[in-house]
Amino acid sequence: MDVEKAIHFLLEQQAQINAQQDETARGLNSLRKLVLVGMKMLVKTDAQLKALVQAQKRTEARLDRTDARFERLMAALLQKRTNGRG
């Protein structure tokens, strides 16, 4: 085997390996950026869900108070009708 051809072959192989490593590095960097964006979205979504849960709890508490008031009103109205005047 010719030494010059062998050196040329080795240099070509090394160039291909370097190109593949660069491509792999770019791919990993893109994946890293995608994961970071996804994590930020999850954090934001988690915060939004927590806020929504808190708002729902407040709504349910208000609805419970409204239900109780309505029941008292209905009881008062029904008492007035059954006291012999209605």
C-alpha positions, 0 to 999 in steps of 0.5 A, a space after each residue: 500500500 502506498 503511504 501517501 494513499 494511506 495518509 490521504 485515506 486517513 485524512 479523509 476519514 478524519 474529515 468525515 468523522 469531524 463533520 459527523 461530530 459537528 452535525 451531532 453537536 448541532 443536533 444536540 444543541 438544537 435538542 437542548 434548546 427544545 428541551 429548555 423551551 419545553 421546560 419553560 412552557 411546563 413551568 408557565 402551564 403549571 403556574 397557570 393551572 395552579 392559578 386556575 385551581 385557586 380561582 375554581 376554589 374561590 368560585 366554589 366557595 362563593 357558590 356555596 354561600 350563594 346556595 345557602 342564601 338561596 335556601 334561606 330565602 326560599 325557606 323564608 318565602 315558603 314560611 310566609 305562604 304557609 302561615 295562614 295568609 297565603 
